[in-house]
Amino acid sequence: MTVVGLDARLGALGVALGQLDDVRVELEDLEWSQYRATRAVLVFRDVHVNPPATVVASPMEFEVVIPAEGVPQLQRWKWLPLHVFLVDDALHVRVHRWLPPKVFPIPELPRGIKLTSLQTRTNSAGDSEFVLGGAAPVVRERLSVAQLVDLLSRLASSQSSSRSDTTSGISIWGT
């Protein structure tokens, strides 16, 4: 997994109070279970730190791009035009409108994350890919004090090196 972008809104008062507002993270080359994603964008809203050293975001939204060849269960139909749609907690794949769909249960996602959308598209190379969208109402991550200090110091040092004192946020690319 590679972090290719980080956007955060930081202010001196907010950092002092443990308030980071919204944080957007862009990732490439992710692996989860048997799946591989080429890109993911996560947006953490209303990020703040609660005692003792717990980072809370409410809500968290994401979009993940998975190449069709990265889904092993679909390989036997890769030469057919697939119609893929999300129904509750299952992926329905239909190869023809008159045939019943093949149903693949979606594994339970951690921390209350739910899939909310699924799109199929063709990328610039002509390959099929799936774009999954989802959200979690609240994400809580307990950090050690050292991890929390490291996170805040990285954000603060990135802020001071990437902006003037009149700018209200940071944008870090290529980190």
C-alpha positions in Angstrom: 0.0 0.0 0.0 1.3 3.4 -1.0 0.0 6.7 0.3 -0.1 9.1 -2.7 -2.0 12.0 -1.2 -3.1 13.5 2.1 -5.3 16.6 2.5 -6.1 17.9 6.0 -7.5 21.1 7.3 -5.5 22.2 10.3 -5.6 25.3 12.4 -3.5 26.1 15.4 -6.6 26.2 17.7 -7.9 23.0 16.2 -4.7 21.1 16.7 -4.4 22.4 20.3 -7.9 21.1 20.9 -7.4 17.8 19.1 -9.7 18.8 16.2 -8.5 18.0 12.7 -11.9 18.5 10.8 -11.8 16.5 7.5 -8.9 14.3 6.4 -8.7 12.9 2.9 -6.2 10.0 2.2 -5.5 8.6 -1.3 -3.9 5.2 -1.5 -2.6 2.9 -4.3 -1.8 -0.8 -4.6 -3.8 -2.1 -1.7 -4.4 -5.8 -0.8 -7.2 -7.1 1.4 -7.9 -10.8 1.8 -7.7 -12.2 -1.7 -8.5 -8.9 -3.4 -6.2 -6.3 -4.9 -7.3 -2.7 -5.3 -5.5 -0.2 -7.6 -6.7 2.9 -5.8 -8.7 4.0 -2.7 -9.8 7.4 -1.5 -10.9 7.7 2.2 -12.5 10.8 3.6 -12.6 11.0 7.4 -15.1 13.7 8.5 -15.0 15.6 11.8 -11.7 14.0 13.0 -10.9 14.6 16.6 -8.9 13.1 19.4 -10.6 11.9 22.5 -8.9 10.9 25.7 -7.1 8.6 26.1 -5.4 8.9 22.7 -8.4 7.7 20.6 -8.8 9.2 17.1 -12.5 9.4 16.1 -14.0 10.2 12.7 -17.7 10.5 12.1 -18.5 9.5 9.4 -15.8 7.9 7.2 -16.6 7.5 3.5 -14.5 5.6 0.9 -14.2 4.7 -2.7 -12.1 1.7 -3.8 -11.2 0.7 -7.4 -10.8 -3.0 -8.0 -9.7 -4.3 -11.4 -12.1 -7.1 -12.7 -9.2 -9.5 -13.0 -8.5 -8.9 -9.3 -11.7 -10.7 -8.4 -10.9 -14.5 -8.6 -14.6 -15.5 -8.5 -15.3 -13.7 -11.8 -12.4 -15.1 -13.9 -14.4 -17.9 -15.5 -16.7 -15.2 -17.1 -14.1 -12.6 -17.9 -14.8 -12.8 -21.6 -18.5 -12.1 -21.2 -20.1 -8.7 -20.6 -21.0 -8.8 -16.9 -23.8 -6.9 -15.2 -22.8 -6.5 -11.6 -25.0 -5.0 -8.9 -25.1 -4.8 -5.1 -28.1 -6.2 -3.2 -27.9 -5.9 0.5 -24.7 -7.7 1.5 -24.2 -9.6 -1.7 -22.7 -9.0 -5.1 -25.0 -10.2 -7.9 -23.4 -11.0 -11.3 -25.6 -11.6 -14.3 -24.1 -12.8 -17.6 -27.4 -12.5 -19.4 -30.7 -10.8 -18.6 -32.6 -14.1 -18.8 -30.3 -16.1 -16.6 -30.5 -15.9 -12.8 -27.6 -14.0 -11.2 -24.7 -15.7 -9.5 -24.6 -14.4 -6.0 -21.4 -13.8 -4.1 -21.7 -12.9 -0.4 -19.6 -10.0 0.6 -17.3 -10.8 3.5 -18.1 -8.9 6.7 -16.2 -5.6 6.7 -14.5 -4.4 9.8 -15.6 -1.5 12.1 -19.2 -1.1 10.9 -18.2 -0.4 7.3 -21.0 -0.9 4.8 -20.9 -0.9 1.0 -23.3 1.7 -0.4 -22.6 1.7 -4.1 -21.1 -0.4 -6.9 -20.3 0.8 -10.4 -18.6 -1.0 -13.3 -16.5 1.0 -15.8 -13.8 0.6 -18.3 -10.5 2.3 -17.5 -8.2 4.1 -20.0 -6.4 0.8 -20.8 -9.7 -0.8 -21.8 -9.9 -3.1 -18.8 -13.0 -3.5 -16.7 -12.9 -2.4 -13.1 -15.3 -2.0 -10.2 -15.7 1.1 -8.1 -17.1 0.3 -4.7 -18.3 3.1 -2.4 -19.0 2.8 1.3 -19.2 4.4 4.6 -18.9 3.8 8.4 -21.0 6.0 10.7 -18.1 6.2 13.2 -14.5 5.1 13.1 -12.5 4.9 16.4 -8.8 4.0 16.5 -7.0 3.7 19.8 -3.4 4.9 19.5 -0.5 4.7 21.8 0.6 8.1 23.1 3.8 7.7 20.9 1.7 7.0 17.8 -0.6 10.0 18.5 2.4 12.3 19.1 4.0 11.0 15.8 0.7 11.5 13.9 0.3 15.1 15.1 3.9 16.0 14.7 3.9 14.7 11.1 0.8 16.7 10.3 2.2 19.8 12.0 5.5 19.6 10.2 3.9 18.9 6.9 1.6 21.9 7.5 4.5 24.3 8.3 6.6 23.1 5.3 3.7 23.2 2.8 1.9 26.5 3.5 2.3 30.1 4.6 0.8 31.3 7.8 -2.2 32.6 5.9 -3.3 29.2 4.5 -5.9 27.3 6.4 -5.0 23.8 5.4 -2.3 21.4 4.1 -2.0 19.4 1.0 0.7 16.8 0.8 1.3 14.9 -2.4 3.8 12.2 -3.2 4.4 11.2 0.4 
